[in-house]
Amino acid sequence: MTTSFSHAPSLPIPGRRLPRISLGLLLVLPALTAITLLYALPLIRSLVTAFRDGSGAWTTEHVVRAFSLYGRDMLFSLGVVSASLALIAAMSIAIAGYLTLGATPWAVRALRWLYRWPLFIPFVVTGQLARSFLATNGMMNNVLVETGLMASSSAQSFLDWRGLVLTFAWKQIPFVTLLLAGAMAAVEQSHIEAARNAGAGRLRCLFQIVLPQAAPTLWVGLILSLVAMLSVLSVPMMLISGNPTMMTSMMAHRITYYGDYGIANALGLFSYALTAVTAWFYLRLTLRREATR
């Protein structure tokens, strides 16, 4: 005697609904909310305010006045960040290259221990340290005078564009080096060993084997450093007492003394544009590299 069982299709339980929002969306919702409230909305409001007058009408007066009043400060900011980025790139490549290809173990360990210290120092403390070190009667000139390397009458203050470049570089070199050293350490050792067996020296291995593969990470570090330098207020206010100065100081001055958010936001447009152009160049370079693989 055989018994047959019919399998009826399962029916949904009445009153029970399947969730419409996926778990992935719920996981990213806090991050999306934070980005929208803390970045996207202030950015949109800043852009709109730069092109609206007091009555709410659209105008380009703020942008025109910003360029006419603070054109020198824009060029000054561009020159300072360009020089700082060049110094950051050179020093980061040198340090990360030695950490990767160095042949003296104790020197590599000491350098790895020392170069990270500025990472844990805030910008406001960095500005105060630079002011004490680079002033006319600062530590740098005092050491040079005491050691006989410079006459006391030749001492000069570095609290100008040179101080800004040195301070920004000192603060950002460890950050870029940390990223770049990790990327260089991920390069296949077989590539380096093959180049060394073919007679290539350490410098040639660095610039022809290791650095080309780690270049995207270097660009990321430089772009993030550019954003950091364009957004810092404490360092230029502590080092530069006159004009021209960084745009962040002029933006703060315009808001504090005049309550003029229109021109201040118009100055911010230059920072947005400079960062956007750099990011676009990096994305184009990355896409082109991916297309050639």
C-alpha positions as CSV (number, residue, x, y, z in Angstrom):
1,M,0.0,0.0,0.0
2,T,1.5,3.2,-1.1
3,T,0.7,6.6,0.2
4,S,1.3,9.7,-1.9
5,F,1.9,13.1,-0.4
6,S,1.1,16.3,-2.3
7,H,3.4,19.2,-1.6
8,A,1.3,22.3,-1.6
9,P,3.0,25.6,-2.2
10,S,3.7,27.6,1.0
11,L,1.5,30.6,1.5
12,P,2.6,33.8,3.1
13,I,1.5,34.2,6.7
14,P,-1.3,36.8,6.9
15,G,-0.3,40.1,8.5
16,R,3.4,39.5,7.8
17,R,5.3,41.7,5.3
18,L,8.7,41.2,3.8
19,P,11.1,44.1,4.6
20,R,11.3,46.5,1.7
21,I,14.6,48.1,2.8
22,S,17.6,45.9,2.5
23,L,20.0,45.4,5.3
24,G,22.8,46.9,3.3
25,L,20.9,50.2,2.9
26,L,20.2,50.2,6.7
27,L,24.0,49.8,7.3
28,V,25.0,52.7,5.1
29,L,22.1,55.0,6.1
30,P,23.9,56.5,9.1
31,A,27.0,57.3,7.0
32,L,24.8,58.8,4.2
33,T,22.9,60.9,6.7
34,A,26.2,62.2,8.2
35,I,27.6,63.0,4.8
36,T,24.4,64.8,3.7
37,L,24.0,66.9,6.9
38,L,27.6,67.7,7.6
39,Y,29.0,68.0,4.1
40,A,26.5,68.1,1.2
41,L,24.0,70.6,2.6
42,P,26.7,73.1,3.9
43,L,28.5,72.8,0.5
44,I,25.3,73.5,-1.4
45,R,24.4,76.4,0.9
46,S,27.9,77.8,0.6
47,L,27.7,77.7,-3.2
48,V,24.3,79.3,-3.3
49,T,25.3,82.1,-0.9
50,A,28.2,83.0,-3.0
51,F,25.9,83.9,-5.9
52,R,22.9,85.4,-3.9
53,D,22.7,89.0,-2.7
54,G,20.9,90.3,0.4
55,S,17.6,90.4,-1.3
56,G,17.9,86.8,-2.6
57,A,18.6,87.7,-6.3
58,W,21.2,85.9,-8.3
59,T,24.5,87.9,-8.7
60,T,28.2,87.5,-9.4
61,E,29.1,90.5,-7.4
62,H,30.6,88.5,-4.5
63,V,32.8,86.6,-6.8
64,V,34.0,89.7,-8.6
65,R,34.7,91.5,-5.4
66,A,36.5,88.5,-3.9
67,F,38.9,88.3,-6.9
68,S,39.5,92.1,-6.8
69,L,40.1,92.3,-3.1
70,Y,41.9,89.0,-2.4
71,G,43.4,88.0,-5.8
72,R,46.9,88.3,-4.3
73,D,45.9,86.0,-1.4
74,M,44.6,83.4,-3.8
75,L,47.8,83.4,-5.8
76,F,49.7,83.3,-2.5
77,S,47.7,80.3,-1.3
78,L,48.3,78.6,-4.6
79,G,52.0,79.2,-4.4
80,V,52.3,78.0,-0.8
81,V,50.4,74.8,-1.3
82,S,52.2,74.0,-4.5
83,A,55.6,74.4,-2.8
84,S,54.4,72.5,0.2
85,L,53.2,69.6,-2.0
86,A,56.5,69.4,-3.9
87,L,58.4,69.3,-0.6
88,I,56.0,66.7,0.8
89,A,56.3,64.5,-2.2
90,A,60.1,64.6,-2.3
91,M,60.5,63.9,1.4
92,S,57.8,61.2,1.5
93,I,59.4,59.4,-1.5
94,A,62.8,59.5,0.1
95,I,61.6,58.3,3.5
96,A,59.3,55.6,2.2
97,G,61.9,54.5,-0.3
98,Y,64.5,54.0,2.4
99,L,62.0,52.2,4.7
100,T,61.4,49.8,1.8
101,L,64.8,49.4,0.3
102,G,67.1,50.4,3.1
103,A,70.0,48.0,3.8
104,T,70.8,49.1,7.4
105,P,68.3,47.6,9.8
106,W,68.9,49.9,12.8
107,A,68.5,53.0,10.6
108,V,65.3,51.7,9.1
109,R,63.9,51.0,12.6
110,A,65.0,54.4,13.9
111,L,63.5,56.2,10.9
112,R,60.2,54.2,11.2
113,W,60.0,55.2,14.9
114,L,60.8,58.9,14.4
115,Y,58.9,60.0,11.2
116,R,55.4,59.4,12.7
117,W,55.6,61.8,15.6
118,P,54.1,64.8,13.9
119,L,51.0,62.7,13.1
120,F,49.8,63.1,16.7
121,I,50.4,66.9,17.0
122,P,47.4,69.1,16.2
123,F,47.8,71.9,13.7
124,V,47.3,74.6,16.4
125,V,50.2,73.1,18.4
126,T,52.2,72.8,15.2
127,G,51.7,76.5,14.5
128,Q,52.9,77.5,18.0
129,L,56.0,75.2,17.6
130,A,56.8,76.7,14.2
131,R,56.4,80.3,15.6
132,S,58.8,79.5,18.4
133,F,61.3,77.8,16.1
134,L,61.3,80.1,13.1
135,A,61.1,83.6,14.7
136,T,64.0,86.0,14.6
137,N,64.9,85.0,18.2
138,G,63.6,81.5,17.7
139,M,65.4,78.3,18.4
140,M,66.7,77.8,14.8
141,N,68.5,81.2,14.7
142,N,69.8,80.8,18.3
143,V,71.3,77.4,17.5
144,L,73.0,78.8,14.3
145,V,74.4,81.8,16.2
146,E,75.6,79.8,19.2
147,T,77.4,77.3,16.9
148,G,79.0,80.1,14.9
149,L,77.4,79.2,11.7
150,M,75.7,82.6,11.4
151,A,76.3,86.0,12.8
152,S,73.6,87.4,15.1
153,S,73.1,90.4,12.8
154,S,72.2,88.0,10.0
155,A,69.3,86.4,11.9
156,Q,66.0,86.8,10.1
157,S,62.4,85.7,10.7
158,F,60.9,82.8,8.7
159,L,57.4,83.8,9.7
160,D,56.3,84.3,6.1
161,W,55.6,82.0,3.1
162,R,58.8,80.0,3.9
163,G,57.5,79.3,7.4
164,L,54.1,78.1,6.0
165,V,55.8,75.8,3.5
166,L,58.0,74.3,6.2
167,T,55.2,73.9,8.7
168,F,52.8,72.4,6.3
169,A,55.4,70.0,5.0
170,W,56.5,69.0,8.5
171,K,53.0,68.2,9.5
172,Q,51.9,66.3,6.3
173,I,55.1,64.4,5.4
174,P,54.4,61.7,8.0
175,F,50.8,61.2,6.8
176,V,51.8,60.8,3.1
177,T,54.9,58.7,4.1
178,L,52.7,56.3,6.1
179,L,50.4,55.7,3.1
180,L,53.2,55.5,0.6
181,A,55.3,53.2,2.7
182,G,52.4,50.8,2.9
183,A,51.9,50.8,-0.8
184,M,55.6,50.3,-1.4
185,A,55.7,47.4,1.0
186,A,52.8,45.7,-1.0
187,V,54.9,45.7,-4.2
188,E,56.0,42.2,-5.2
189,Q,59.5,41.5,-3.9
190,S,60.2,39.4,-6.9
191,H,60.1,42.5,-9.1
192,I,62.6,44.2,-6.9
193,E,64.8,41.1,-6.7
194,A,64.7,40.7,-10.5
195,A,65.8,44.3,-11.0
196,R,68.6,44.0,-8.4
197,N,69.8,40.7,-10.1
198,A,69.9,42.6,-13.4
199,G,72.3,45.2,-11.8
200,A,69.8,48.0,-10.9
201,G,70.8,50.0,-7.9
202,R,68.4,51.1,-5.1
203,L,67.6,54.4,-6.7
204,R,66.8,52.8,-10.0
205,C,64.6,50.2,-8.3
206,L,62.8,53.0,-6.4
207,F,62.0,55.2,-9.3
208,Q,61.5,52.6,-12.0
209,I,60.0,49.6,-10.2
210,V,58.5,50.6,-6.8
211,L,57.4,54.2,-7.2
212,P,55.4,53.7,-10.5
213,Q,53.3,51.0,-8.7
214,A,52.8,53.1,-5.6
215,A,52.1,56.3,-7.5
216,P,48.2,56.2,-7.1
217,T,48.6,56.1,-3.3
218,L,51.0,59.0,-3.5
219,W,48.4,61.0,-5.4
220,V,45.8,60.2,-2.8
221,G,48.1,61.4,0.0
222,L,48.9,64.6,-1.8
223,I,45.3,65.4,-2.5
224,L,44.3,64.8,1.1
225,S,47.2,67.0,2.1
226,L,46.0,69.7,-0.3
227,V,42.6,69.7,1.3
228,A,44.1,69.8,4.8
229,M,46.4,72.8,4.0
230,L,43.5,74.8,2.3
231,S,41.3,74.3,5.3
232,V,43.7,75.1,8.2
233,L,43.1,78.4,9.9
234,S,45.4,78.3,12.9
235,V,48.8,78.0,11.2
236,P,48.5,81.0,8.8
237,M,47.0,83.2,11.5
238,M,49.9,82.3,13.9
239,L,52.7,82.7,11.3
240,I,51.5,85.5,9.0
241,S,50.8,88.9,10.4
242,G,50.3,90.9,7.2
243,N,49.2,90.5,3.6
244,P,49.1,88.5,1.5
245,T,48.1,85.4,3.5
246,M,46.1,82.2,3.1
247,M,42.5,82.3,2.0
248,T,41.3,80.8,5.2
249,S,42.5,83.8,7.2
250,M,40.8,86.2,4.8
251,M,37.6,84.2,5.0
252,A,37.7,84.3,8.8
253,H,38.5,88.1,8.7
254,R,35.6,88.7,6.3
255,I,33.1,86.9,8.5
256,T,34.4,88.1,11.9
257,Y,34.7,91.8,11.1
258,Y,32.2,92.3,8.4
259,G,29.7,89.5,8.7
260,D,30.0,89.1,4.9
261,Y,29.3,85.5,4.2
262,G,28.8,86.2,0.5
263,I,32.4,87.1,-0.2
264,A,33.7,84.6,2.3
265,N,31.9,81.8,0.4
266,A,33.1,83.2,-2.9
267,L,36.7,82.8,-1.6
268,G,35.8,79.2,-0.7
269,L,34.9,78.7,-4.4
270,F,38.5,78.9,-5.3
271,S,39.4,76.2,-2.8
272,Y,36.6,74.0,-4.1
273,A,37.8,74.5,-7.7
274,L,41.4,73.8,-6.9
275,T,40.6,70.6,-5.0
276,A,38.1,69.5,-7.7
277,V,40.7,70.0,-10.5
278,T,43.3,68.0,-8.5
279,A,40.8,65.2,-7.8
280,W,39.7,65.1,-11.5
281,F,43.3,64.8,-12.6
282,Y,43.9,61.9,-10.2
283,L,40.7,60.1,-11.3
284,R,41.7,60.5,-15.0
285,L,45.2,59.2,-14.3
286,T,43.7,56.2,-12.4
287,L,41.2,55.4,-15.1
288,R,43.9,55.6,-17.8
289,R,46.2,53.3,-15.7
290,E,43.3,50.8,-15.3
291,A,42.5,50.9,-19.0
292,T,46.1,50.0,-20.0
293,R,46.2,46.9,-17.8
